[in-house]
Amino acid sequence: MQRPVIARHHTDTADPAARGHALGTADGPRIRAGIAAYQELFEAVQVDPDLLRPYGEQAAEEIRRWAPALHEELAALAGAAGVDLWHLGMLNARTEILATVGATAEGECSTAVHVGGAGAPHTIQTWDWHEEFTDTKTLARHPAARVGEVRTFTEAGILGKIGLNSAGLGLHFNILSHTADGARIGVPVHVVARRILDEAATLAEAVDIARSAEVSASTVLTVVTFDGRDSDGVCIELSPAGTAVLSPDADGYLLHTNHFLDPRLAEGELAAPTGSTYARLKHLAARRELLASPDPAHWTELLHAHESDGAPVCCHPQPGLPFHQQWRTLLTASLDLASGRLRCHDGGPCTAGEDTSWEYF
């Protein structure tokens, strides 16, 4: 069977309404398919369907208050795609809605960064999600006033996820789960990621933007910078219970899976003690020297581990489970800050062995 093609969009306007209209016109069918798939997922994890509209409306209002320009883009995106604004509020708040019923992610993402050597950061992550969303994968680039050009990987209709800007800042994205999550619908964490990419040129600016958002779900944003000579990075653990900023270790590594590393926030951890997140982090730590290599093939090798290896960093669906308990590594992504491009493989690390399987965007 032919693999779905990742959509690619380039808008050359900094006007949010014009950008939203262009993206909604180009991607309408995929956006509508994503909305239907998320409604099915929410039903499977027992979110009350009567609450989806108010959740979506609240998310849109939170975006309007916190990021008016992104709300303007979202409204135009909805109009051009032929859906109601609340549908896209729901889509962008998918993490927050899942948190209202305590739906934790067993097979989620793994991120590894090295900023300890000369030159640009070495970064790589898996994006693990339900296979039903494989054809929503989207690469988009657009101009932004403060930071030049922004390039993102996300899902159709969702404003942001993984990406970089031409000011030399990039961002990886992992979901976390905390006991404080889900009390309401706050600023969607995907929107926090997008605003950082649109507005931040430094680590301090990224942290300030993240701290300013009143979130209702948890995530970790691994932010890296490169000024043409030196690199740096932090992990921003973001939660309704507070925000923690984690610096690289003494050797320049930032490794993160799907549990809190800050001791205070870890007190409210929802990930099960037997969950894969701990085994995945242990695996990354044991083989982290691969990330210090100048050869990106070694970075991919770091992530090439399955359940049979003791750490499902590269994950595959388990036969017989319902779809909302099935996970697959849908994308492997790296941030090439030296060239200002995303480096992506459409699939998991185990299928990314050849240079020709990687694309630059």
N, C-alpha and C positions, 0 to 999 in steps of 0.2 A: 504494500500500500504506500502511495506517495506521501511523504511527510508534508504537513501543513507549512506554508511559507510564512515567515515572520513579516508582518506588515512594516513598511518603512515610509515615513512621512517627513517632509522638509517644508516648513513654512518660513517665509522670509520677512514676515511682519512681526513687529514687537507689539502690535495692537492686540490685546487679549480677545476682544470680540471677533476680530477678523481671523485670528488663529483658531479659535474655537469653531467658527463656522466652517473653515477649511477642513479641519480634522473631522468634524461631524459629517460633512458631506462625503469625504473620502472613506470613512470608516463606519458609516451608519449600520450596515448589516452585521458587522462583527460586534459593535457595541450592543445592538439589540440581542444578539445571541449570547453575549456575556451576561446581560441582565437576566435573561431566562435561566441561564445556568446557575447564577447565584441565587435566584429565587428557589431553584430546586435544591441547592445546597442548604440554604436556610431552613427549608422545610424538613430536610433529612436530619438536621441537628435540633429540630423542634423549636425554631423561632416562630412565634405566633405570626402568621401571614398578615393579620390585621394590623400589626405593628410596623410593617415594612414601610408604609407610606409616611407615618409620623417620624420614624427613624430617619428616612431619607430627607424629609423636610427639615428636621433638626440639624442634620449634617450640613445641608446646604446653607442654613442660617449661620452655623458655626463658621463655615468657610467665608461667608459674606462678611462677618464681623472681623475675622482674623486676617483674611487675605482677600480684600475686595477685588483685586485684579484677577485672581484665580476664580473667584465666583463669577465674574463677568465672562471669563473664558468658558466656564462650565455651563452657564446659561446658554451661550451661543452654541456650544457643542451639543447640548440637548435639543435645541431647536432645529439644528441642521440634521441631526440624526433621527428626528421624528419621535422623540420620547419626552416625557415630562421631566422637569428639573429634579423632582424627587427621586426619579429612577437613577439619575447619575449621582445624587447625594447618597443613595443606598449603595451604589457600586463603589464609590470612593470610601464609604464607611464600612466596607465589608468586614474589616478586622474588628471594628468597634461593635458591629451587630453580632458577630460570632462571640465576642466577649460577653454579651448580655446573657448568654446561656452557658458560659464557661466552656466553650468548645476550644480546647487547647490543641495545638498542632504537634502531633507526634513526629511526623516526617517533614521537618522544615529545613531551613537553609543553614549552610555552614560558610563562614567567611574567614579568610586568612590574609593578613597584611604584614609586610616587612618594610620598615622605614629606617633601618639601621645602617644602610650602606650609602655609598655615593650615588647620586642620580635620582631618578624618579622612583616612587613607591612601587613595590611588587605587590599586586593585589589580585585576589581571585575569590569567587564564591559560587556556590550552587544556588539555583532557584528551584525549590521543591514545592510542588503544589499538586492539586488534583488533575488527573489526566484530561478531564473534561474541559479544562481551560487552556489546552495546548494551542488552540488556534486563535486565542485572544492576544498572543504575544505581539508586542508592538515596539518598534524603535522610532523615535521622533527627535527632531532637532529644530531649534528655533532661536532667534536672537533675544537677548535680554539686556536691558539698559546698563546694568551695573557690571555684568560679568562676561559680556560678549555673547558667544554662542553656547547654548545648553543642549546636551545630548542625553537622552534618557532611554532606558528600557522599562516598559511598564505593560499593563494590560489595557486593551482597548476600552476607552472611556474613563480610565483611572489616571489622575493627573501626574503621578510620579511614582518612582520606585528607586531603581539603581541608575546612576548617571554621573556626569561630570560637566564642568563648564570650562570655557577657555581662559578663565582667570587662574586656572591651575588648581581647582578644587574638585574632588570626586567623592562619591558616597555609595556605600554598600548598605544593605537593608536586611535585617532579620527580625522576625516577630518574637516577642516574649509574652509571658503570661503571669499576672500578679493578682493577688486576692482583691486588690483595689479596683481591678478592671470591671467594666460593664455596668456601673451604676447609672450611667446616662450615655448620651451620644455627645462626645466632645469633638474637638478638632481632629479630623482623620489623620492618622500617622502618615499615610501616603501623601497627603497634602503638605505635611511638615517637610517631608523629604523634597518635594518639588520646590517649595519656597526657599529652602536652603540652596538648592541648585540655581535658582533664579537670582538670588540676592547675595549670597555669601562668597567672599573671596579669601577669607581667612578662617582658621579654626575657631577663633574667638567669635567671629560673626555667626558662624554656624551654631555654636553653643548658645549664643544669645537668642537666635531665632527659635531654636528648639525649646529653650526654657520659657519663651513667651507664650507657647501654645498650651491651652488647658485641654489636655488629652483625657480620653476615657479608656484607652487601651495602651498596652505597652509594646515597645519596640526597642531595638538598638540600632542606631545609625553610626556606622563606622565611616568617619570622615577623614580624608587624606588630602594633603596639599603638596604642591611642587612649584618652586619658584624659578625653575630652570637650573638650579644647582643642588639645593637641599630639599629633603622631603620630611614630612611630619604627619602625625595622625592622632586621632582619639576615637574611643568608642563612647557614644552618648547613649546611656541607658535612660530611656524616657518612659515614665509611668505616671498614673494618677497619684501615686504615693510619693513622687519626687523625681528628680533628675540627678544622675551621677555621671561624671566625666572621668573616663579611665584612660590613663596615659600608656604609651608603649612600655613594655618591660625593658630591662637593662640592655637587652640585645636588639631592641627595636621591633619586637613582634606585637601585633594585636590579633588575637584569635578569639572568635566568638561563634557560638551556636545558638541555642534557644533557651538558655537559662541565665539568670542574673549573676554577674560576677561581683558587683558591689555588695559588700557584706550587709549593709542596712537594707537595701532593696531585696536582697536574697531572703530576708526573713519572711517576705510575703510570696515566695516562689510557688507557682502552681504546677510546674513541670514535675511529673512523677519521678521519685528517686531512681526508678528502674528505667526511665525513659532514655531514648537513644541520644538525646542532647549531650549527656555526660560522656558517653562512650565516644561520640564524635569529637568532642573537644579534647579528650585524652589522646585520641589518634592524631589530631592536628598538632598537639604539643609534642608528641613523641617523634614526629617526622618533620618538624617545622624547618629544619635546615634546608630542606628542598626549596623552600620559598626564597632563601637568600641567593640561590643560583641566578645568574643572569639569563638563563635559558627558560623561557616560559613553559616549555614542556615539562620541566621539573615541578612547576607550580601545579600543573594539572595532575601530575603523578601524586602529589600530596593529597588530592581529593579523591583519588581512585581507590576507594575502599567500599566494600559492600557488607551486608549483614553477615555473610559467611566469613568475612575478615574481622568481625567483631565490632564494626562501626559502619552503619549504613550512611556514610557521607554521600555516596552516590546511591540513590534509592530507586526501587522498582516496585510496582504494584504487587500485592500479595493475593494470589488467586483465592476466590471465595468470599472476600470481604466486600461489604457494600461500598459504593463509590466514594462516600465521604470519609471512609477510612483507608482509602487507597492513595498512595503517594508516588510520584515519579519526579526525578530530577529533569525538569523541562528545559533548563538552560544553564550553561556554565559561562560566567562573565568575568572579565578582567577590565580594569581601568588603565588605559595607556595615557597617562598624563603628559608624557613627553611629546606625544603626537596630538594630544587632545581628542582621542577617539576611544570609543568603546570597542573592546575585543570580545566577541561572542561566539559561542558554539551552541548550535541548536540541538541540545541534548545533554546527557550527563557526561562526567569525566571519562567513563569507560568507553565512550565512543568518540573521544576527542584526541586520539593519539596522533593523527596526521595534521601537519600544518595547514593542509588544504581544507580541513574541516572547520577552521576558524575564519570569521569574517570581521572586518573592521568597519565601524560605522561612525 
